[in-house]
Amino acid sequence: MSEPSGVEFVGCDLHYHADKPAFEKNPSTIECQTPRPVTVNGKRMLTIDVHAHCQIADAWPLFKDRPEFKGKKNPFEHKTRSRVADIPTRLAEIDAMGIDMQALSVGTGHHFYWADYDLAVAHVKLQNEKVAEICENYPDRFVGFAIAALQHPDLAAEQLEYAVKKLNLRGAIVNTNINGDELSDPKFAPFWAKAEELDAVIFLHPSHFPEAGERLEGRGHLQNIIGNPLDTSIALAHMIYDGTLDAYSGLKIVAAHGGGLLPSYIGRYDHGHNSNDRGGRGEEKKKPSDYLKQLYFDTLVFGTENLRHLINECGVSQMVMGTDHPAGMANINPIAHILSTPGLSDDDLEAILGGTLQKILKIER
C-alpha cells in the first residue's frame, strides 16, 4: 500500500485545570502520550527541552591514538546517542514526545577534563562548532550548549565567549566537579565571571558520583539513580556555602535532575545555616533556601508528587522542562508528566513547557 500524501499527524487539544490535571498521577515515563504539536486549553504551546544530549563522533580522531585510550573502546560508540545521531531520526523521536526544540549538549563523558592545553583547544573547538552547525541548519528545532575546558579556567572563559559570540551557542554544559575540584574553587572565577558577563546559561550536569566507589555498585544502576542527584546536590551546596552564588549573583544555572536532593532537603540546609550547628554556616549571605530563586531546575524527577514538591519549593518561575533524551534514563513522556501536576495555571504551564527557556536562552520565534 502506498503512503498517503498530504497527511500530517498532529497532537490534540489537552484539557487541563488546576483541580483536574490532563493526565492521571504518575503517567508513563517510557511511552509518549503527547505528540507534537501540543495544545493546552486551546493554546498552542512552545515546548523546549533543556536536557538533551548528543555526541560528536568526528572528535574521535583527536583521541584514538592517545595513550589514555590504548586498548579501550571508542567512547563515541554510545548506543543510545548513536541512535539519534542522524537528524531525521532524532526529529521523529522528539516529534513523538511533543518537543518543538531541544537545547543540545555534549554529554559530560566527552568533555575530557584531563586533556592537556593543546588537545583541549582542538577538541572543544571541533565539538562546539559541530553543535553550532546543527543548530544553524535547524534553527527552529535546536539551540546548543558549548563545552569548555575548565581544567584550564582562563581558556574555558575564552571558549565560552567564542561559543556565545561567534557560534551563537546559548551557554555551556558543565560537570559538577572538575577532576575532583569543586566548582566553587576560586580557580574557576574567570569562567564564572565570563558566564555572568555574557548572560550565558550554564547547564550543570552530574557524572555518577564515582567517589562513592563500591557503595553504588551492584544492582539498580545506583551510580545513576543515587549518584547523579547526589553529585548535583554536593556541587550546588558548595556553590552556596562557599559564596560562589553571592559573588556571581547574575549567573543563570540550570541544575539537572531537579537539582538533585537540594530542593527536597532545603529545610535541613536552612537549619544548619540558622543554628550554625557544628559549623553549618559558611560564606553564604542568605539562607540556603533563598538561593533556590537564583537557580533553575529541570523537571526530570519522574513522579507527579516529586514535581509538585519541586515546584512548591522553588516556584514555577524556576522550572524548565528536561528529558535526558536520548539516554536510557530519559523521560520520553515529559509533557504528560507536567500536565499530571495539579495546581497550575495556563500561564504556569506555558512557562514550564517552554516560555522560561525561550526567555533565558534568547530564542526568537
C-alpha positions in Angstrom: 0.0 0.0 0.0 1.4 3.4 -1.0 1.8 6.0 1.7 -1.0 8.7 1.6 0.2 12.2 0.6 -0.8 15.5 2.2 -1.5 13.8 5.6 0.0 15.3 8.8 -0.2 13.6 12.1 -0.7 16.1 14.9 -1.4 16.2 18.6 -4.8 17.0 20.1 -6.0 19.7 22.5 -5.3 18.7 26.1 -7.7 20.0 28.7 -6.0 20.9 32.0 -7.5 22.7 35.0 -5.7 23.3 38.3 -8.1 20.9 40.1 -8.3 18.4 37.3 -5.0 17.7 35.5 -5.0 16.4 31.9 -3.3 13.2 33.0 -3.6 10.9 36.0 -0.9 10.8 38.6 2.4 9.3 37.5 1.9 8.9 33.8 4.2 6.5 31.9 7.8 7.7 31.5 8.6 5.3 28.8 5.7 5.8 26.4 4.9 9.0 24.5 1.4 10.4 25.0 1.6 13.9 23.7 2.8 14.1 20.1 3.7 17.4 18.6 2.2 20.0 18.3 1.0 20.4 21.9 -2.1 22.5 22.5 -3.4 23.0 26.1 -6.9 24.5 26.7 -6.9 25.8 23.1 -3.5 27.4 23.1 -0.6 26.1 21.1 2.4 25.7 23.5 6.0 26.1 22.6 7.8 23.1 24.2 11.6 23.3 24.8 13.7 20.5 26.3 16.8 21.8 28.2 18.2 18.4 28.9 19.0 16.7 25.6 22.4 15.1 24.9 24.3 14.5 21.7 27.7 13.2 20.7 30.2 14.5 18.2 31.8 11.3 16.8 34.0 13.4 14.5 36.1 14.2 17.5 37.3 10.6 17.8 40.4 11.0 15.5 41.7 13.6 18.0 41.8 10.9 20.7 42.2 7.5 19.2 46.0 7.5 19.3 46.2 9.0 22.8 47.7 6.7 25.4 44.7 7.2 27.6 42.6 5.2 25.1 45.1 2.5 24.3 43.2 -0.8 24.5 39.9 0.9 25.3 36.7 1.1 23.4 35.8 4.1 21.3 33.7 6.3 23.7 31.8 7.7 20.8 30.1 4.4 20.0 27.4 5.0 22.6 24.4 3.0 21.5 21.7 5.5 22.6 23.4 8.7 21.4 24.4 7.0 18.2 20.8 6.0 17.6 19.8 9.7 17.1 23.0 11.0 15.5 21.1 11.3 12.3 18.8 14.3 12.4 15.7 12.8 10.8 15.6 10.0 13.4 16.1 12.5 16.2 13.3 14.8 14.9 10.9 11.8 14.6 11.6 10.9 18.2 11.1 14.3 19.7 8.1 14.9 17.5 6.5 11.9 19.1 7.4 13.3 22.5 5.8 16.6 21.7 9.1 18.6 21.8 9.4 21.6 19.5 13.0 22.4 20.4 16.0 20.9 22.2 19.0 22.6 23.8 21.7 20.1 22.7 24.6 19.4 25.0 27.5 17.0 24.6 27.4 14.5 27.5 29.9 15.0 30.3 31.8 11.9 29.4 33.1 13.7 26.3 34.3 16.8 28.0 37.7 15.2 28.7 38.8 17.4 31.6 42.1 15.5 31.7 43.1 16.9 28.3 46.3 19.0 28.0 46.1 22.5 26.8 46.6 21.8 23.1 44.2 18.9 22.9 41.6 20.9 25.0 41.8 23.7 22.4 41.3 21.3 19.5 38.5 19.1 20.7 36.4 21.8 22.3 36.6 23.9 19.1 35.6 20.9 17.0 32.8 19.8 19.2 31.3 23.2 19.7 31.5 24.1 16.0 29.7 20.8 15.1 26.9 21.6 17.6 26.6 25.1 16.3 26.4 23.7 12.7 23.4 21.5 13.6 21.7 24.4 15.3 22.4 26.7 12.3 20.9 24.1 9.9 17.8 23.5 12.1 17.2 26.8 13.8 13.5 26.1 14.6 14.4 22.8 16.3 17.7 23.2 18.1 19.8 25.6 20.1 23.1 24.5 21.7 25.3 24.5 24.8 29.0 24.6 24.4 31.6 22.6 26.3 34.6 24.3 27.9 37.9 23.0 29.2 37.5 24.0 32.8 40.8 22.3 33.8 42.2 25.4 32.1 40.0 28.1 33.5 41.2 31.1 31.5 40.9 29.0 28.3 37.4 27.9 29.3 36.4 31.5 29.7 37.7 32.3 26.2 36.0 29.2 24.8 32.7 30.3 26.3 33.0 33.8 24.9 33.8 32.4 21.4 30.9 29.9 21.6 28.3 32.6 22.6 29.5 35.5 20.4 30.7 33.7 17.3 28.8 30.4 17.3 25.5 31.6 18.7 25.5 28.9 21.4 23.5 29.8 24.4 25.8 28.9 27.2 27.7 25.8 28.3 27.2 22.4 29.9 29.5 21.9 32.9 30.2 18.9 35.0 29.5 19.0 38.8 33.3 18.9 39.6 36.4 19.2 37.5 38.9 16.4 38.2 37.7 16.4 41.8 37.8 20.2 42.3 34.6 21.8 43.3 33.1 24.4 41.0 33.2 26.9 43.9 37.1 26.7 43.9 38.4 30.3 43.3 40.4 28.9 40.3 37.2 28.9 38.3 36.5 32.6 38.9 37.4 33.6 35.3 34.8 31.2 33.9 32.0 32.3 36.2 32.8 35.9 35.7 32.6 35.4 31.9 29.4 33.5 32.1 27.8 36.2 34.2 29.1 38.9 31.8 27.7 37.1 28.7 24.4 36.3 30.4 25.0 32.7 29.3 23.1 29.8 30.7 25.1 27.1 32.5 23.6 23.6 32.4 25.0 21.8 35.5 25.1 18.0 34.9 26.5 15.2 37.1 28.7 12.2 36.4 27.5 9.4 38.6 29.5 10.4 41.8 32.4 7.9 41.4 33.7 8.9 44.8 31.1 6.5 46.3 33.1 3.6 44.9 31.8 0.2 45.6 28.8 1.5 47.6 27.0 2.3 44.3 28.0 -0.9 42.5 25.6 -3.8 42.0 22.0 -3.9 41.0 19.8 -1.0 40.3 22.1 1.3 38.4 22.7 3.2 41.6 25.5 5.3 40.1 22.7 6.9 38.1 19.7 6.6 40.4 21.5 7.8 43.6 24.9 9.0 42.3 23.7 11.6 39.8 21.3 13.5 42.1 23.9 13.3 44.9 26.6 14.7 42.7 24.5 17.7 41.8 23.5 18.3 45.4 27.1 18.5 46.5 28.1 20.8 43.7 25.3 23.2 44.5 25.8 23.1 48.2 29.5 24.1 47.8 28.5 27.0 45.5 26.1 28.2 48.2 28.3 27.7 51.2 31.5 28.9 49.6 29.8 32.1 48.4 30.0 31.5 44.6 26.3 32.3 44.1 26.8 35.6 46.0 30.0 36.6 44.1 28.2 35.9 40.8 24.6 36.5 41.6 23.7 37.1 38.0 24.6 33.6 36.9 21.9 31.6 35.2 22.4 28.0 36.3 20.1 25.2 35.3 20.5 22.1 37.5 19.8 18.7 36.0 17.5 16.1 37.5 15.5 18.7 39.5 18.6 19.9 41.3 19.2 16.5 43.0 18.5 16.5 46.7 18.9 20.2 47.3 15.2 21.3 47.0 13.8 18.4 48.9 16.1 18.8 51.9 16.4 22.6 51.8 14.9 22.9 55.3 17.9 21.0 56.6 20.3 23.4 54.9 18.4 26.3 56.4 18.5 24.8 59.9 22.3 24.4 59.7 22.6 28.0 58.5 20.4 29.4 61.2 21.7 27.4 64.1 25.3 27.0 62.9 25.1 23.5 64.3 28.6 22.0 64.0 29.6 24.7 61.6 26.6 24.6 59.4 27.0 28.2 58.2 29.5 29.0 55.5 30.2 32.1 53.5 26.6 32.4 52.2 25.0 35.8 52.7 21.4 34.4 52.8 19.5 31.4 53.9 20.2 28.5 51.5 16.6 28.4 50.5 16.9 31.9 49.2 19.3 30.7 46.5 16.6 28.5 45.0 15.3 31.6 43.3 18.7 32.2 41.7 18.7 28.7 40.2 16.6 26.9 37.5 15.7 23.3 37.8 14.7 20.8 35.1 11.5 18.8 35.6 13.3 15.4 35.3 12.1 14.0 38.6 9.7 11.4 37.1 6.9 11.3 39.7 3.9 13.7 39.9 4.3 14.3 43.6 8.1 14.8 43.2 7.5 17.5 40.6 4.7 19.1 42.6 7.0 19.3 45.6 9.8 20.7 43.4 7.5 23.4 42.1 6.3 24.2 45.6 9.8 24.6 47.0 11.4 26.5 44.1 8.5 28.2 42.3 7.1 28.0 38.8 9.4 30.7 37.6 12.4 28.4 38.2 11.1 25.3 36.4 12.2 24.3 32.9 11.4 21.1 31.1 14.0 18.4 30.8 14.0 14.9 29.4 17.6 13.4 29.3 16.8 12.3 25.7 18.2 10.0 24.3 19.7 8.4 27.3 18.3 5.2 28.8 17.1 7.1 31.8 15.1 9.6 29.7 11.5 10.5 30.5 10.1 10.4 27.0 6.7 11.5 28.2 7.7 14.8 29.8 4.7 16.9 28.9 2.2 14.4 30.4 4.3 14.4 33.5 4.0 18.2 33.8 0.3 18.1 32.9 -0.4 15.5 35.6 0.7 18.0 38.3 -2.3 19.8 39.9 -2.5 23.4 40.9 -1.0 25.1 37.8 -2.5 27.9 35.8 -2.4 28.2 32.0 0.4 30.8 32.4 2.3 28.4 34.6 2.1 25.6 32.1 3.3 27.9 29.3 6.3 29.0 31.3 7.3 25.4 32.4 6.8 23.9 28.9 9.0 26.4 27.2 8.3 30.0 28.0 11.0 30.4 30.6 13.6 28.7 28.5 12.6 30.8 25.5 13.5 33.8 27.6 16.7 32.8 29.2 18.1 31.0 26.1 17.1 34.0 24.0 15.1 32.0 21.4 13.3 34.2 18.9 10.2 32.6 17.3 
